[in-house]
Amino acid sequence: MNTYDDGVAVERPTISFADDLAAAVRAAADADAENTSAWLAEAARRRLATRGLGELVAEWEREH
């Protein structure tokens, strides 16, 4: 396991994408002036937040 300069532990998973998706991710990261790892980490955070929101809405709908 590696750490960032601020001491946060990080993993370096191996992931696979179709060539066109990988190129699109690199282009998007470049356009946002981020490295690919940071861009993908933010995309994962947003997806997880959306998932949590979906669960919250479903719970609210069950109750109301």
N, C-alpha and C positions, 0 to 999 in steps of 0.2 A: 504494500500500500504506500502511496506517495502522499506528500502534503504540499499545500500551497505555502507561499511565504508567510502567510498569517497563521499557519499551523493547522488549517482545516484539512482533515484527512480526505483523500480522493482515491477513487478507483479508476483504472484505465481499462474499461471493458472493450472487447473487440466486437464491433458491430458490422453488419453487412447491409448495403443498399444496392439497388439497381443502379447502373452507371448514370442514368439520366437523373435519378433522384439525388445521388451523391453530388453531381455537378450543380444541381439546383441549390442544394444546401450550402455548398462552398460559395456559390455566387451570392446567395442571400446573406451569408455571414460577412463576406467582403463588403457588400453594399451597406451593411449595418456597422461596418468598421469593428467587427468582433472576430475573434478566432473561432474556428469551427466548433471546438469543444464548448466554449462559452455559449455560442448560439444554440447548440443542441441542448445544453443544460437548461437554458431558459425555455426552450420549446417543451422540454419534459416537465418543467415546473408548471407551465401554463396548462398542459394537458392534465396533470395531477390535480391542479386547482379546479379545473372544469369538472373533473370526475367527482371531486368532493362537493362541488356545487350541485351537480346532478343528484347526488345522494341526499343532500339537504332538501332540495325541492321535492323529491319523492317522499321523504319523511313528512314534510309539511302537507303534501297532498293527501297522504294517508290520514293525517290528523284532522284535516279540514275537508 
